[in-house]
Amino acid sequence: MTWLRVLLICCCAAWLVLAQSDDETIYDLGPGVTPPRVIKQVNPRYPTNRGVRAVGSVIIALVVSSKGLPKDPHVVKSLDKDLDDSAVDAVKEWRFAPAQMNGQAVAVRISLEIHFHEM
């Protein structure tokens, strides 16, 4: 029974560490905060069921975590529902070098403009 308790304690401790990692302070970009840098960018896909390609931009707001991961990407300027969804799906796959403040990686709020244009 002792090994079962140890296993349960280890699992609980790991869960607490993971739960706390999402509870980080989120900063706004400004003086003293170096913005995150895109290190992996995925382009959105045009939906294949469209006869005409829309041209324009979708603005996505999100938080870039201190680990460089996109969190809660959502549309703040829409172009078209299908294109909005495609832009959000693409941004979820992006990766960043995180923002820095006083030499430490921090989470920040940013906005991205995703352009859709004719080929």
Secondary structure by P-SEA (a helix, b strand, c coil): caaaaaaaaaaaaaaaaaaaaaccccccccccbbbbbbcbbbbbbcccccccccbbbbbbbbbbccccccccccccccccaaaaaaaaaaaaaccccbbbcccbbbbbbbbbbbbbbcc
